[in-house]
């Protein structure tokens, strides 16, 4: 019986550990996202094109990372797309 119990326990433990590990990896940011936060902190009115130029990436990469940061509640957009600004949380 002890074999069955240890199997159940190890299954429960591995499930808990994998859940914790996946949770941590979901909170991680890409290098691009981290650099975006720094640039937005320095200049909240910076455009997507300027961000792309600073980081030497495509504008679509900037848009994707900004969306990711917004979903993770790391940044917030105030105002319109044209005249608004970013807030790093």
C-alpha positions in Angstrom: 0.0 0.0 0.0 2.8 2.4 0.6 3.7 2.2 -3.1 0.3 3.4 -4.0 0.4 6.2 -1.5 3.8 7.4 -2.6 2.7 7.4 -6.3 -0.3 9.5 -5.4 1.8 11.9 -3.4 4.4 12.3 -6.1 1.7 13.0 -8.6 0.2 15.6 -6.5 3.5 17.2 -5.7 4.6 17.2 -9.4 1.3 18.8 -10.4 1.8 21.5 -7.8 5.3 22.2 -8.8 4.5 22.3 -12.5 1.7 24.8 -11.8 4.1 27.0 -9.8 6.7 26.8 -12.5 4.4 27.7 -15.3 3.0 30.6 -13.2 6.4 32.0 -12.8 7.3 31.7 -16.5 4.0 33.5 -17.4 5.1 36.5 -15.4 8.4 36.7 -17.2 8.9 39.5 -19.7 11.0 39.4 -22.9 14.0 41.5 -23.2 12.2 43.7 -25.7 9.3 44.2 -23.2 11.7 45.2 -20.5 13.4 47.7 -22.7 10.0 49.0 -23.8 9.1 49.7 -20.2 12.3 51.7 -19.7 11.8 53.7 -22.9 8.1 54.4 -21.9 9.3 55.5 -18.5 11.7 58.0 -20.0 9.3 59.3 -22.7 5.6 58.5 -22.1 4.6 60.2 -25.5 7.0 58.1 -27.7 5.5 56.6 -30.8 5.5 53.0 -32.0 7.8 53.9 -34.9 10.2 55.6 -32.5 10.2 52.6 -30.2 10.9 50.3 -33.1 13.8 52.5 -34.2 15.3 52.6 -30.7 15.1 48.8 -30.3 15.9 48.0 -33.9 12.8 45.8 -34.3 9.7 45.9 -36.5 6.7 48.0 -35.5 4.6 44.9 -35.3 7.0 43.5 -32.6 6.4 46.7 -30.6 2.6 46.4 -30.9 2.7 42.8 -29.8 4.9 43.6 -26.8 2.8 46.6 -25.8 -0.3 44.4 -25.9 1.5 41.8 -23.7 2.5 44.5 -21.2 -1.1 45.9 -21.1 -2.5 42.4 -20.5 -0.1 41.8 -17.6 -1.0 45.2 -16.2 2.6 46.5 -16.5 1.6 49.6 -18.6 -1.5 51.7 -19.0 -2.5 53.9 -21.9 -4.1 57.3 -21.1 -5.9 59.2 -23.8 -6.2 58.6 -27.5 -3.8 56.7 -29.8 -2.7 59.9 -31.3 -2.4 62.3 -28.3 -2.3 59.9 -25.4 0.6 58.8 -23.3 1.8 55.6 -21.5 2.1 55.0 -17.8 4.4 52.3 -16.5 2.9 50.6 -13.5 
